Amino acid sequence: MAENGSFGTDHGWGTCIFVLGGALKKAGIVSDWPGLKPTNLFEGRDLKATLDARALYGGIVSATLGIDPEVARRDVIQFDATNAFDGYL
């Protein structure tokens, strides 16, 4: 990853979200790691965000409140459907 304009690396796109609690069906790491090659970085410098956090939040809302996943996706938090979190929530 490249330095930003202030000689730091704190302005990347990538992040992590921790989900904890007894409602999880299994433990694990969900990832779509793009790699750190310059061709895999956003604008050649930042780690790409590859999973939409809203999809995780929508899955949590659906699982916790018993809302149909499609209703949560369409009416509560708009996000692209994914099966990345299947088996965890």
Secondary structure as GFF3:
##gff-version 3
##sequence-region A 1 89
A	DSSP	three_ten_helix	38	40	.	.	.	ID=ss1
A	DSSP	alpha_helix	53	65	.	.	.	ID=ss2
A	DSSP	alpha_helix	69	71	.	.	.	ID=ss3
A	DSSP	pi_helix	72	76	.	.	.	ID=ss4
###
